[in-house]
C-alpha cells in the first residue's frame, strides 16, 4: 500500500501537475506578442483609451510572471516527492545495515524491523507531500470563467447541482450497510448529503423564474393567475399616476434613436451573440476623440412597423437614414482590387451608396481572396450611424453639452473661461462650435476657441466674423486634417478670377457677401465642378479649394447650396510650415 501511495504521488499527481504547469507557461508566453498587438490595434482603432491599454498590458505581464513562477513551483513539488522516495530508500538500506552489523541481528529480522520502521516514517513524510501535490494539481488545473477566489469557486461548483449531493449521499448509505465498514460515520455523513441535496432541490423549484417570451404550461398558468388574484389591487389614483407617467414618456423626445425590425433584434442582444451595443459604444468614443464632444446616447428599440430586416436612424424624431440588413449574411463590397466576381444578392451599401452583395458566411473567405471587403451586419449599421453622426454633428451639440465642455475646461483654465463668459454667453459659444462642426472642423482645442471668442466678441458679436477668426487660429489643426502624405493638394482660382470675385463683394448687414447674378453663379459652380472631377478621377480626395479669406464663407455657402462636395479653405487657415502642391487653377470667363 505504501508503494502504491508513493507511485501515485510521483507518477500521477506530481508528473501531471508539472506537465500542465509547463504547457500553461509556454502557451501564455507564446501568446504575449499577439495580445500586445491586439491591445495596440484596439487603441489605434479608438476602441479603448490609454488607461485601459496600460491596464491590459500590466495584466499580461502579471500573467506571464504568474505562470513562470507556477512552472518553477511545480518543480519544487516534484522535487519534494522525489526527495521523499530517496529518503525512504536510504532509510531502508541504512537501517538494514545497522541492524546486521551494529545490533547483530540476522538479515531477515533486520530487514523486517527496519522496513516497517521506514514505512511508518515514510507515511509521515509522504502524506504531506501527497497533500501538497494534490493541492498543486487542483490549483494549476483550475479553469473558471467567474472572477472569484478559489474557495468561492470550489464551493459554487460543489454545491451548484443538487443531484451530485444526492448521489453521494446514496452511495455513502450503501457503504454504511457493508459489513466491516464504519456504519454510523458513513450513515451520518450520507444523511447530511441527502438532506442538503433535498433542500437545494426544493429551493430551486421554489425560486424558478419563467421566461415570459414563452407560453406557460397550463398548470403553471393557473398557478400564476391564482397568485395574480391574491396580489393587492392598485388604487385608482395609483393607476392614474402610472398612466400619466406613461404619457409623459411618450412626449419625451430622444436625440438619437435606432429602430430595428424584429429580425435584427439579435444584433443588439449580447445573449444571442450580438455586439451592436459595443460597436455603438466604440463609435461614441471615436466621435469624442475625433470631434471633441460626447454625442448623446443612442436609444435602441424594436419597431414592429418596420419590415423585419429593416432599420432606421432618427434624429430628434425625424428619419435621417435607413437600410436593409440580413443578419445571417455578410456584406461584400468592391475594394477596387477585385480579381473575380462572386455570387450574391445585389444591394447598396447604406453609408456611402456603393454597390455591394449580400453573401453567405461560408463565402466570406472566398470573397476576401478575390479582393472584396466583407463586413458583418453590425458593422454596416454602426458605420452608417457613424457617417450620419458626422454629417449632423452640429445638431447633436446641445447647449447642455456645451455647458459641460466649458465647465470641464474651467477646472484647468478658470481665467480663460471667465474672460470668455464675460463677453459671450453659452448661446454664442454654441453657435460658434456648431458652425465649426457644420464644416467638419473638430472642436477639441476648446481652449484656443474660447480665447479667440474672448478677443473678437469684445469688438463684434457677428458669428460669421468670429468663426472665421477661430478657423484662422486653428490653422495647424485644419492643415493636419486635410494633409495627404504630409502634403496639401490644392485647387486655386486664377489671379484674374479671384480679383473679379473680390470686386463682387458687397457690404450686407455688416458682412461682406458675394453679389453675383444667376448666370455668374452657374458658371462658377459648373467650372469648379469640372475641375474638381478632374482631381477625383486622379484619386485626389477630398478636393480642397484655397481662396482669399474674404471669399471663403460666401463660396462655401454657394457650393453647399448646389451640393458640391468641396472643401473651401482660406489662406489664413493653412499652416505656414505646411508643404502643398497646386493641382489646378480655375479660370471663369463669365464673371
Secondary structure as GFF3:
##gff-version 3
##sequence-region A 1 591
A	DSSP	alpha_helix	2	7	.	.	.	ID=ss1
A	DSSP	pi_helix	8	14	.	.	.	ID=ss2
A	DSSP	alpha_helix	15	44	.	.	.	ID=ss3
A	DSSP	alpha_helix	50	101	.	.	.	ID=ss4
A	DSSP	alpha_helix	107	140	.	.	.	ID=ss5
A	DSSP	alpha_helix	150	158	.	.	.	ID=ss6
A	DSSP	alpha_helix	162	176	.	.	.	ID=ss7
A	DSSP	alpha_helix	183	206	.	.	.	ID=ss8
A	DSSP	alpha_helix	218	230	.	.	.	ID=ss9
A	DSSP	alpha_helix	236	251	.	.	.	ID=ss10
A	DSSP	beta_strand	256	260	.	.	.	ID=ss11
A	DSSP	three_ten_helix	262	268	.	.	.	ID=ss12
A	DSSP	three_ten_helix	270	272	.	.	.	ID=ss13
A	DSSP	alpha_helix	276	291	.	.	.	ID=ss14
A	DSSP	beta_strand	298	302	.	.	.	ID=ss15
A	DSSP	beta_strand	310	315	.	.	.	ID=ss16
A	DSSP	beta_strand	318	324	.	.	.	ID=ss17
A	DSSP	beta_strand	329	334	.	.	.	ID=ss18
A	DSSP	beta_strand	345	348	.	.	.	ID=ss19
A	DSSP	beta_strand	355	360	.	.	.	ID=ss20
A	DSSP	three_ten_helix	361	363	.	.	.	ID=ss21
A	DSSP	alpha_helix	364	369	.	.	.	ID=ss22
A	DSSP	beta_strand	372	376	.	.	.	ID=ss23
A	DSSP	alpha_helix	377	391	.	.	.	ID=ss24
A	DSSP	alpha_helix	393	396	.	.	.	ID=ss25
A	DSSP	alpha_helix	399	410	.	.	.	ID=ss26
A	DSSP	alpha_helix	414	423	.	.	.	ID=ss27
A	DSSP	alpha_helix	426	438	.	.	.	ID=ss28
A	DSSP	alpha_helix	446	457	.	.	.	ID=ss29
A	DSSP	alpha_helix	463	473	.	.	.	ID=ss30
A	DSSP	alpha_helix	475	482	.	.	.	ID=ss31
A	DSSP	beta_strand	488	493	.	.	.	ID=ss32
A	DSSP	alpha_helix	495	503	.	.	.	ID=ss33
A	DSSP	beta_strand	505	508	.	.	.	ID=ss34
A	DSSP	beta_strand	511	514	.	.	.	ID=ss35
A	DSSP	alpha_helix	518	537	.	.	.	ID=ss36
A	DSSP	beta_strand	544	547	.	.	.	ID=ss37
A	DSSP	alpha_helix	549	561	.	.	.	ID=ss38
A	DSSP	beta_strand	567	570	.	.	.	ID=ss39
A	DSSP	three_ten_helix	571	573	.	.	.	ID=ss40
A	DSSP	beta_strand	580	586	.	.	.	ID=ss41
###
